[in-house]
Structure formats: C-alpha cells, structure tokens
Amino acid sequence: MSSFAWRLLGVLLLCVVLTLSSSAFLTVGNLLNVLRQASLIFLIASGLTLVILSAGLDLSIGANLGLSACLAAAVIKATGSIAIGIGAGLGCGMTIGILNGLLITLLRLPPFIATYGMLWMVYGINYWTMAGNTIYGFPAAFREIGSGYLLGMPTPVLLMVLSLIVGSVFTRYTTWGHEIYAIGANAEVARLSGIPVRRRLILVYTLSGAMSGLAGIVYLARLNSAEAGIGEPLLLPAIASVLIGGTSLFGGTGSLGGALIGAVILTLVLNGMNLLTISGNWQPLITGVILLLAAGIDTAARKWNESQA
C-alpha cells in the first residue's frame, strides 16, 4: 500500500473514531466546516509544498498572509472596489515571494534565514502600518469569497479543489513541475542538466507568496475584519499539513494531494478536540506533536531508503 493510501486510511479511521465519540461530528454542517477550515490551510500549504519540493522553506507565509489581508482590506475601504483590493492582496503576496526568491538565489542566503528574516520584516511593516487598529465591515459580495456558497459548496472549498487541480497538473504534467522535483532531489545535478535552477526557485517562492496572498483574501472575507496578527496562528498548521501529507523536508518527494490529506487530518484532529470540549490551550501542543511525528517519520523513511539503496 502506498504512503498516500495509508494517509487516506488514516483519514477514514479518524472519521470513524470521531463519529463514535461525538454525535455532532457526522452532520452536514460540521463536515462542511471541516472542509472550510482545511481549505484555508491547504491554500497556504499548497504554495509551501512547491517550496519544500525544491528543498527550500518559506517561514514568511503567515506574515505574508497577514500583510496581504490588511492591504486588501485597506484598499477595499479606500477605493470601494473589491477587484482592486483583491489585486492588491495578491500583488503583495507575490512581491514578498519574489523578494524571498531573490534573497535565496542572488544573495545565496539559506532559505531558513532568508524567509525567517522576511517574516519579521513583514510583521514589522504590518504592525507599524496597522498601529493596533482593526479594519472591518466589507461588502457582502466580497464576504461571499470566504463565507458564501457556490453550487451548494462553500466557496473556499471550491477554491481549494481548483487550486489542487491546477497545482497537480503543473507539478505532474509540465516541464517546470518536473524541474522543481529535480532541483529538490539534487540541485547541482539539475543545474548541470541545463535546468535554470535560480529562475525555478524564484518561481516557487513567487507561487508560495501568491497562494499566501490568496489565502489572506479568503481569510479576510471569512472573518470580515483584519488586524496585524491575523496570519500568525497559520504558519505551524501549514507546515504540519505539508509534512503530514508526505512531502519530504529534504526535497524531491511529495505532492499537493498529500498536502490536502495532511490539512484534512490536522483539521479533523482539531475539530475532534473542539467537539469533545478539550481545552483550546492543548491545540498548539497537539499540533506541535503531530509536526514532530511527521518530521520524524520523514527522516526515518529517508534513512531506510538510503540503507536499502
């Protein structure tokens, strides 16, 4: 049985356990809420998956989401235009992603250092510009993006499905996608094979930034408010989802489908804790434990494969 199949089995087992533990789990409202929660995590994790596939890391995604959301909120309030606000949010996310890529490829900074530094810079800009204020109250048409329904499904879930389809086609069936896997497996071999490593790395960080910007818009539309720390709680769940989904921290192995499964597993765990009235204070601890387990399994599997080679 493949690792992806094992993870699907894990989702089914979680659903069975939660169904037996709480009568409120297997209801349409709760299941749609799980999918809505998972969709937000997946939107961030999808871009991060591309980065980690290339053996990189993007720690700025939560801060990027926050600044993109706040900028979109400010622009919508100032102009009254939803389209301009969305464009500003996406542009902000992409710009931060491009800057990350340039820091890593031109200045040759390690991805951890470059994106961690960017995290603090973006947080600093956002806290300074927001000055403790909250922007709230947006047009109903904009709020549909985060809390509305289309064809009977929550709009964020449809965006998740669309992102999964487009991203899977990109990674599996295009030359650029294959090159990202090759870079993650061995960047030097990829370079000697004629792959433009720098340009592809800038591309994956740009896409990661764009997906953070999109997630920021969806989150803003759902909450109907924006404040400086809006993206802080989302970094760890996004990383955990990617690792739980089977994407290797060492690059070259993984998929967007796995990231979706990881987001669903993590969301189911947190949803189950809420249904069982387990204190929210335990949720960061549980998320951290899941993240460490996923990283440990990834490292152990890598060593096992090397020993069998």
N, C-alpha and C positions, 0 to 999 in steps of 0.2 A: 504494500500500500504506500502511495506517495505521501510526502510530508503535507501536501495540500489536502489530501483526503483525510489524513489524521486530524488536521485542524478543523475540517468540516465536521468530522465526527465529534470533536470537542465542543463545537457549537451546539450540535444536537443534544449531547449529554447535558450541557448547561441548561438548555431549554427544558429538558425532562426534569432535572433537579428543581429548577425554579417553578415549573408547573406544579410539582408535588409539594413545594414549600409554600407557595402563595397562590391563592385563587385569583388574585388580581393580575398575575403575570400573563396568562393566556387570554387576554382581551384585545380587541382591535385597537382600542385607544393606547394601551401600554405598548403593544408591538410597534405601532406607528411611531410612538415616542422614542422607542429604542432605535428604530431606523433613522429618525430625525437626528438624534444625538450622534449616532455612528456616522452619519453623512458629513457632519461638520468636522469630526476628527479625520475622516477619510480625505476630505478635500485638502487639509493641511498635509496629511501623511502621504498623499499621492505625489506631491512635489518632492517631499523629503525622500521618498523611495527612490526617485531618479538620482538624487544626490548620493545616497548611500550605495546605490548600484555602481556608481562611478568611484567608489571607495572614498567618498567625501563625507561631510557632515555639515548640517545647517542648524545652528543653535539660535538663529535670529528669527525663526518662523513665528514664534509667539509675539515678539516685539513688533515684527513686520505686520502681523495681523492687526495689532492694536493701533499702530500709526495709520495704516491704510483705512481702518474703520473710522477713526477720528477725522481723518482728512476727508473721506467721503461724506461723513456727517456734516462737517463744516461747510463743504461746498454745496451740498443739497440745501442747507439752511440759507446760505448766502445767495444762491442763484435760483432756487426753486426748481432746478432741473435734476431729475433723477438720473438721466443719461450722463450728464456732465459729472455728477457725483460718483457714479459707478466707474466712469472713465478715470477719474482722479484716484480712486481707490486702487484700481488695477494698475494704473501707471506708477503709483507709489510702490506697490508690491514688486513690480518688475524692476524698478530702479534700484531698490535695495538688493534684489537678487543679482543684478548686473554688477553692482559695486562689490558684492561678495565674490563673484567670479573673477573680477579684475584683481582684487586683493590676493586671491589664491594663485592666479595664473601669471600675472605680471610681477607682483611683489614676492611671489613664491612663499607666502605665509601658509603655515599649516591650516587646514580647514577649521580645526577646533579654535585656534587663536583668532583667525580672521572673523569667523561668524560669532564667536563669543564677544569679541570687541565690538562688532556691529550691533549685537544685542544691546549692549549698554549704551552705545551711541544713540540708537533708535529710541530706547526707553527715555534717555535724557532729553531728546528732542520732544518726544510726546508729552512727558511730564511738564516740561517748560512751557510748551505752547498751550496745553490744556489748563495749566495753572490751577488744578484742583476742580475745574468746572466739569459739568456733565451736559452733553448735548442730547436732547431728547425730543420726541414728537415729530414723526416723519409721515409723509403722505401714505395713504392706505395702499396705493399701487406699489410703493416701494416695500412696504411691510409684507406684501404677498411673497416676496422672494424668500423670506425667512420663515414665515408662519402660515403661508397660504397653501392651497391645494390645486393641483392640475391633473386632470384625468383621474380623480379620486385618490391621488397620492400626494404626500407633502412635497412641495416644490424642491426643498433641499435634497430629498431622496432622488428625485428625477435628475437633479444636477449631479449627484453622486454617480448615478448609473451612466449618464452621458460622459462624465469625466473618466469613468472606468473603461468604457468602450473606446473612447478616443485614445486614452493613455495606453491601453493594451495593444491597440493597433500600432501605435507609434513605437512602442518598445519591442514588439514581437515581429512586426512585418515591414519595418522601414530600415534603411541602411543606417540612419542616425541612431536608431534604437539599438541595433546590433553593435554599433561602435561604442555606445555607452557601456554595454556589458563587457566588451573587450577591454576598455580602459579600466574598468573595475577589476578585471581579472589580472591584468598586468599592463600598467600604463606605458612602461618603456617598450615592451613588445608591440603595443598598439601604435606607438609613435614610429617605431622602425618599420611598421607595416604600412605607413602612409596615412594613418588616421590623424586628423588635425586635433590633437588632444586638447590644446588650450581653448579652441573655439567650442568644442563639445562640452568642456567643463563650464564655460561661460553660459552655454545654452541650458545646462541642467540647473544651474543656480538661478538663472533668469526664470525658468519654468517653476522652480520652487517658490521664488518670490511672487510670481503671478498667482499661483494657487493659494498662497497665504493671503494675498490681496482679495481674491475671490471669496475665501473663507471669511475674511473680515467683513465683507459686504453682506454675506449671508447671515453672519452672527449679529451684525448691526441691525439688519432688517428683522431678525427674530426678537432681539431684546428691546428694540425701539429706543435705544439710548447708547451713548458712547462715552467712556471715560478712559483716562490714560492707561490704566492697568488691565484693560479688557482682555488682552491676549495672554497674560501671564500664566493662567492655570492650564493652558492648552499645549505647552511645549512637551511636557513629560508624557501625556497621553498619546501625542502624535508619534514620538519616538518609540514608545512601548508598542503601539499598533504596528509599526513597521517591523520591529524585531519579532513580535509575536507571530506576525504573518510570514516569517521565514526569510526575510531579506537579511543577508549576511552583513555584519558590520565591516567585514574585510572587502566587500565589493564583489561584483560579478555574479551574484546569485540572489534571486528573489523575483517578485512580481507585484503588480498592482492588485491583482486578485488576492494575493496573500495579505497585502496591507488592508484590504477591505475586510477579510476574515478577522484579522487582528483587531481592527476597530470594532467589529461586532462583538468579539469575545470580551474585549475590555468594557464595552458599553453594557453587555449583559451582566458582567460581574458587578459593576457599579449600580445598575438598575436593580439587581437582586438584593444588594445591600440596602437600598432605599426601601424596597418592598418589605424586607424583613426588619425594618426600622433599626438597622445597625447605624450607629452614630457616624455622621459625615466626617468626624475627626479621624476615623480609621481609613477613609478612602485614599488619601495620599500614601499612607503606609502600604496598603494593598497594591496600589498602582506601582509603587517602587519595588515591592517584592516580585510582582509579575515581570517587571522590566529586567530585574537581575536574573530571574529564572530564564527568561528568553535569551538574554545575552550569554548566560552560562551554557545553555543548550547549544547555541550557535557556536561557541568556542569549542565545546566538546565534540560536536559533529565535524567541525573543521579538522581537529586533531585526528579523529578517527579516520576521516577520508585520506588524510596525509599518510597515516600509518598503513593504510591498505594500498596506497599507490605504489 
